[in-house]
Amino acid sequence: MERPINVDSVQSSKLEGFNFWKETLREARHVVAPMVDQSELAWRMLSRNHNAHLCYTPMLHSSVFVRDASYRQENLQTCEQDRPLIVQFCGNKLDTFLRAGLLAQHMCDAIDINLGCPQSIAKRGHYGAFLQDEWKLLKEIVSECHKTWSVPITAKIRIFPSVEKTVEYAKMLEEAGAQLLTVHGRTRDQKGPLTGLASWLHIKKVREAVKIPVFANGNIQYLSDVTQCMEETGVQGVMIAEGSLHNPALFDGVNPPVWEMVEEYLQLVSQYPCSLTYIRGHIFKMCIHSFDVYNDWRIRLGECKSLDAVKQVMREFIEILKNDERKYQETPEVFTFDKLKFPYWICQPYVRPDPSTKTDKPSEAKRQRMVYDESLPEHLQGLSKKKLRKALQKPNKSLGNIHNPGRGKFEMCADCKTNARGQKCEKLLCKVCCRKMARQNSINCSGHNLYYKNSLPRQEREALLNKQATLGQQCDVIPP
């Protein structure tokens, strides 16, 4: 592994702590969080157009980033105007973090270690918030990365239930070499329907205890919340995630019509192309309240297979929303918006339902599904829509255990320990690692359908296949 020759010169040439925040990050106060599949370049540029001072890349898997050049090219895209920028990695191995950082440090202003992801995939991969109990490992990772990289290392963390333990945790990371901390004021168990409110008290105590800049994360729905959070906690900046997805202009202090944000985002996507999955996902979030009223248009957007199709669907849908706005200006009394603060065609926060208010009464959609299930044969009742469609399309085909509730826990690859291994792979590897080994050693893996042993060059193989097809002979050449 290639490392800088003189570690002392690296440390002396990069800014640290408050100097780093003031000069490199330009005293950033409005920060857009790292979000998986949602912090791509086009979205970052949209955020910067609306008063975001600092953006993070999506969370990147350090092990995949190191071994896969196409993953690096697809997931770490930037431009001259995309600064200041912090790249975030997840993982649990020191050597992998070091190598990933060396590959990315020339494209960013700092590198962040993800210690805040609470999702089940982070638990399986043993990263994110599920590393917060391994202080010895974290201290080693942060310390070595701080010594090796040419850019500062930062960390995004979640709190412990105890204020005292949260403060000690933050101080440990500071002593190890972290130059900035982002504190999400929720524990790793506060997620999904149990998200609840973030604790600004924990964030305040961390800010008072450390001598490096601190960003706060949690409970932000409007610009007034940003101001209040900074006043109550004393932090240097505030990070937003979900609030940005529903209103990209949050840091402007305005709530624009959804069509303004959608049209601007689609223009940026044309300039900075990205996955169609990301595009649809962003539009779903921005139009979440509009799609609650026009669910059929949500379905139409989900069926789009190209950017042009997305643009056409949204042009038609936007005309409907604009027409609703005109009707509202003429006869506002005919419109009701339930618990929304603004009309449904305005960008505004999404408030999760309180789990304590949940009832056992089924929704109308679920009730209709229950009635439909009762009309089906007994062996097809209770299936998901996908499995039911398969069963009805091919009634004579055995679908195996179609009532299986889940796929169970996967065994991990024996090499990378990150991806699930192939169930039929003799080497107990994932497909990426298996392909690499098969190429290097010229061996085959029938489980992954990889054949490198005794394989002919493609042109010779095609010529032989054509010749044997002409002669009517059976081909016994090993497939590619």
URPE-V388961 format. One record per residue. N is the residue number from 1. RES is the residue in three letters. PHI is phi in degrees with one decimal (* if undefined). Layout:
# URPE-V388961
N/RES/PHI  N/RES/PHI
This chain:
# URPE-V388961
1/MET/*  2/GLU/-81.3  3/ARG/-132.4  4/PRO/-58.7  5/ILE/-71.0  6/ASN/-117.5  7/VAL/-65.0  8/ASP/-61.4  9/SER/-69.3  10/VAL/-65.3  11/GLN/-65.0  12/SER/-77.3  13/SER/-91.0  14/LYS/-108.0  15/LEU/-75.5  16/GLU/-132.3  17/GLY/54.1  18/PHE/-68.0  19/ASN/-63.8  20/PHE/-62.1  21/TRP/-66.7  22/LYS/-73.7  23/GLU/-94.6  24/THR/-72.9  25/LEU/-88.7  26/ARG/56.1  27/GLU/55.2  28/ALA/-60.5  29/ARG/-116.3  30/HIS/-105.2  31/VAL/-124.5  32/VAL/-101.4  33/ALA/-72.7  34/PRO/-75.1  35/MET/-132.8  36/VAL/-59.5  37/ASP/63.0  38/GLN/-139.1  39/SER/-114.4  40/GLU/-68.5  41/LEU/-57.2  42/ALA/-60.1  43/TRP/-70.1  44/ARG/-63.7  45/MET/-68.2  46/LEU/-61.7  47/SER/-64.2  48/ARG/-66.1  49/ASN/-65.8  50/HIS/-123.2  51/ASN/77.1  52/ALA/-81.2  53/HIS/-88.8  54/LEU/-146.9  55/CYS/-127.9  56/TYR/-109.2  57/THR/-74.5  58/PRO/-61.3  59/MET/-63.1  60/LEU/-110.6  61/HIS/-79.2  62/SER/-60.3  63/SER/-66.9  64/VAL/-68.5  65/PHE/-60.5  66/VAL/-71.9  67/ARG/-94.1  68/ASP/-122.9  69/ALA/-65.8  70/SER/-67.2  71/TYR/-63.3  72/ARG/-63.5  73/GLN/-67.0  74/GLU/-76.9  75/ASN/-104.1  76/LEU/-122.4  77/GLN/-109.7  78/THR/-151.2  79/CYS/-149.8  80/GLU/-62.5  81/GLN/-82.1  82/ASP/-89.0  83/ARG/-140.9  84/PRO/-70.5  85/LEU/-137.1  86/ILE/-118.1  87/VAL/-91.7  88/GLN/-113.2  89/PHE/-118.6  90/CYS/-120.1  91/GLY/154.8  92/ASN/-144.5  93/LYS/-118.2  94/LEU/-60.1  95/ASP/-60.0  96/THR/-67.5  97/PHE/-59.2  98/LEU/-60.4  99/ARG/-66.6  100/ALA/-62.6  101/GLY/-64.0  102/LEU/-65.8  103/LEU/-76.5  104/ALA/-106.2  105/GLN/-63.8  106/HIS/-79.3  107/MET/-110.2  108/CYS/-149.8  109/ASP/-103.9  110/ALA/-166.3  111/ILE/-125.8  112/ASP/-107.5  113/ILE/-101.3  114/ASN/-81.1  115/LEU/-121.2  116/GLY/-123.9  117/CYS/-68.6  118/PRO/-102.5  119/GLN/-73.9  120/SER/-63.5  121/ILE/-65.9  122/ALA/-69.8  123/LYS/-66.6  124/ARG/-65.5  125/GLY/-84.8  126/HIS/55.9  127/TYR/-146.2  128/GLY/65.3  129/ALA/-66.3  130/PHE/-85.6  131/LEU/-103.3  132/GLN/-70.0  133/ASP/-95.0  134/GLU/-102.0  135/TRP/-65.6  136/LYS/-63.0  137/LEU/-63.8  138/LEU/-64.1  139/LYS/-62.8  140/GLU/-67.6  141/ILE/-62.8  142/VAL/-63.6  143/SER/-63.4  144/GLU/-68.5  145/CYS/-66.5  146/HIS/-61.4  147/LYS/-74.8  148/THR/-95.8  149/TRP/-73.5  150/SER/-86.7  151/VAL/-119.6  152/PRO/-65.7  153/ILE/-103.4  154/THR/-124.7  155/ALA/-144.5  156/LYS/-110.4  157/ILE/-125.9  158/ARG/-109.9  159/ILE/-88.8  160/PHE/-90.3  161/PRO/-55.7  162/SER/-84.4  163/VAL/-63.4  164/GLU/-61.5  165/LYS/-68.3  166/THR/-62.6  167/VAL/-65.1  168/GLU/-63.0  169/TYR/-61.2  170/ALA/-64.3  171/LYS/-65.9  172/MET/-62.3  173/LEU/-66.7  174/GLU/-63.6  175/GLU/-63.7  176/ALA/-72.8  177/GLY/132.8  178/ALA/-64.1  179/GLN/-100.5  180/LEU/-162.5  181/LEU/-122.1  182/THR/-109.3  183/VAL/-109.2  184/HIS/-86.9  185/GLY/-78.1  186/ARG/-129.2  187/THR/-79.5  188/ARG/-72.3  189/ASP/-86.2  190/GLN/-87.6  191/LYS/-155.1  192/GLY/57.7  193/PRO/-68.5  194/LEU/-102.9  195/THR/-58.3  196/GLY/65.4  197/LEU/-88.3  198/ALA/-81.5  199/SER/-92.9  200/TRP/-72.9  201/LEU/-63.0  202/HIS/-58.1  203/ILE/-64.6  204/LYS/-60.6  205/LYS/-65.9  206/VAL/-65.5  207/ARG/-59.1  208/GLU/-73.2  209/ALA/-92.3  210/VAL/-105.4  211/LYS/-112.0  212/ILE/-121.5  213/PRO/-62.6  214/VAL/-132.0  215/PHE/-105.2  216/ALA/-100.8  217/ASN/-140.9  218/GLY/128.1  219/ASN/72.3  220/ILE/-108.8  221/GLN/-122.7  222/TYR/-138.4  223/LEU/-61.0  224/SER/-61.8  225/ASP/-67.0  226/VAL/-61.8  227/THR/-61.2  228/GLN/-63.8  229/CYS/-63.1  230/MET/-65.6  231/GLU/-69.5  232/GLU/-78.6  233/THR/-104.7  234/GLY/78.4  235/VAL/-72.0  236/GLN/-83.6  237/GLY/-159.5  238/VAL/-126.8  239/MET/-101.9  240/ILE/-122.6  241/ALA/-126.5  242/GLU/-62.7  243/GLY/-61.1  244/SER/-68.4  245/LEU/-65.8  246/HIS/-85.9  247/ASN/-146.7  248/PRO/-61.6  249/ALA/-96.7  250/LEU/-56.5  251/PHE/-71.3  252/ASP/-80.4  253/GLY/77.1  254/VAL/-128.1  255/ASN/-123.1  256/PRO/-78.8  257/PRO/-61.9  258/VAL/-61.3  259/TRP/-66.7  260/GLU/-65.0  261/MET/-71.3  262/VAL/-64.6  263/GLU/-64.8  264/GLU/-66.5  265/TYR/-64.8  266/LEU/-65.7  267/GLN/-65.1  268/LEU/-68.6  269/VAL/-64.0  270/SER/-64.6  271/GLN/-84.7  272/TYR/-125.9  273/PRO/-59.0  274/CYS/-151.3  275/SER/-61.7  276/LEU/-63.1  277/THR/-61.5  278/TYR/-63.2  279/ILE/-62.4  280/ARG/-60.2  281/GLY/-59.8  282/HIS/-65.8  283/ILE/-67.8  284/PHE/-56.5  285/LYS/-69.3  286/MET/-65.5  287/CYS/-103.6  288/ILE/-56.7  289/HIS/-76.0  290/SER/-67.7  291/PHE/-71.2  292/ASP/-64.8  293/VAL/-86.4  294/TYR/-119.1  295/ASN/-66.0  296/ASP/-63.4  297/TRP/-75.3  298/ARG/-61.5  299/ILE/-65.0  300/ARG/-61.4  301/LEU/-64.2  302/GLY/-63.7  303/GLU/-88.0  304/CYS/-66.4  305/LYS/-113.3  306/SER/-151.7  307/LEU/-64.4  308/ASP/-62.3  309/ALA/-66.0  310/VAL/-61.1  311/LYS/-62.7  312/GLN/-66.5  313/VAL/-61.4  314/MET/-71.2  315/ARG/-60.9  316/GLU/-68.4  317/PHE/-67.8  318/ILE/-62.0  319/GLU/-61.9  320/ILE/-64.8  321/LEU/-66.0  322/LYS/-65.2  323/ASN/-65.5  324/ASP/-63.3  325/GLU/-63.5  326/ARG/-64.0  327/LYS/-64.7  328/TYR/-65.5  329/GLN/-67.0  330/GLU/-84.8  331/THR/-135.7  332/PRO/-64.7  333/GLU/-69.2  334/VAL/-85.4  335/PHE/-103.6  336/THR/-127.3  337/PHE/-121.3  338/ASP/51.8  339/LYS/-99.8  340/LEU/-74.7  341/LYS/-76.8  342/PHE/-124.8  343/PRO/-57.2  344/TYR/-66.9  345/TRP/-91.0  346/ILE/-108.8  347/CYS/-64.9  348/GLN/-160.3  349/PRO/-64.2  350/TYR/-105.3  351/VAL/-103.8  352/ARG/-66.5  353/PRO/-62.3  354/ASP/-69.0  355/PRO/-60.0  356/SER/-71.7  357/THR/-95.7  358/LYS/-68.8  359/THR/-114.2  360/ASP/-83.8  361/LYS/-70.2  362/PRO/-70.3  363/SER/-69.4  364/GLU/-62.0  365/ALA/-63.6  366/LYS/-68.0  367/ARG/-64.7  368/GLN/-63.7  369/ARG/-65.7  370/MET/-64.1  371/VAL/-64.1  372/TYR/-66.1  373/ASP/-58.3  374/GLU/-66.1  375/SER/-85.4  376/LEU/-89.9  377/PRO/-57.9  378/GLU/-59.0  379/HIS/-72.5  380/LEU/-105.6  381/GLN/-74.8  382/GLY/87.2  383/LEU/-77.4  384/SER/-68.8  385/LYS/-60.0  386/LYS/-66.2  387/LYS/-69.1  388/LEU/-65.1  389/ARG/-61.6  390/LYS/-64.0  391/ALA/-66.2  392/LEU/-76.9  393/GLN/-71.4  394/LYS/-128.8  395/PRO/-65.6  396/ASN/-92.8  397/LYS/-95.2  398/SER/-75.1  399/LEU/-100.3  400/GLY/71.0  401/ASN/-83.3  402/ILE/-71.9  403/HIS/-95.1  404/ASN/-61.6  405/PRO/-73.5  406/GLY/-170.8  407/ARG/-93.6  408/GLY/79.1  409/LYS/-87.6  410/PHE/-85.9  411/GLU/-80.4  412/MET/-89.7  413/CYS/-58.5  414/ALA/-70.9  415/ASP/-98.8  416/CYS/-81.9  417/LYS/61.0  418/THR/-111.7  419/ASN/-91.8  420/ALA/-71.1  421/ARG/-76.9  422/GLY/-68.8  423/GLN/-67.3  424/LYS/-107.5  425/CYS/-78.1  426/GLU/-68.8  427/LYS/-89.0  428/LEU/61.6  429/LEU/-115.9  430/CYS/-77.0  431/LYS/-67.2  432/VAL/-63.3  433/CYS/-68.3  434/CYS/-65.7  435/ARG/-63.0  436/LYS/-62.6  437/MET/-68.1  438/ALA/-63.7  439/ARG/-65.5  440/GLN/-65.5  441/ASN/-106.0  442/SER/52.7  443/ILE/-123.1  444/ASN/-110.1  445/CYS/-139.3  446/SER/-68.7  447/GLY/-63.1  448/HIS/-102.3  449/ASN/60.7  450/LEU/-112.5  451/TYR/-133.7  452/TYR/-122.9  453/LYS/-78.9  454/ASN/60.3  455/SER/-78.9  456/LEU/-85.4  457/PRO/-55.4  458/ARG/-56.8  459/GLN/-63.3  460/GLU/-66.0  461/ARG/-64.7  462/GLU/-66.1  463/ALA/-64.0  464/LEU/-67.3  465/LEU/-62.5  466/ASN/-63.9  467/LYS/-64.9  468/GLN/-69.5  469/ALA/-66.5  470/THR/-66.0  471/LEU/-81.2  472/GLY/74.5  473/GLN/-94.8  474/GLN/-82.8  475/CYS/-81.2  476/ASP/-118.8  477/VAL/-74.9  478/ILE/-63.3  479/PRO/-65.6  480/PRO/-69.1
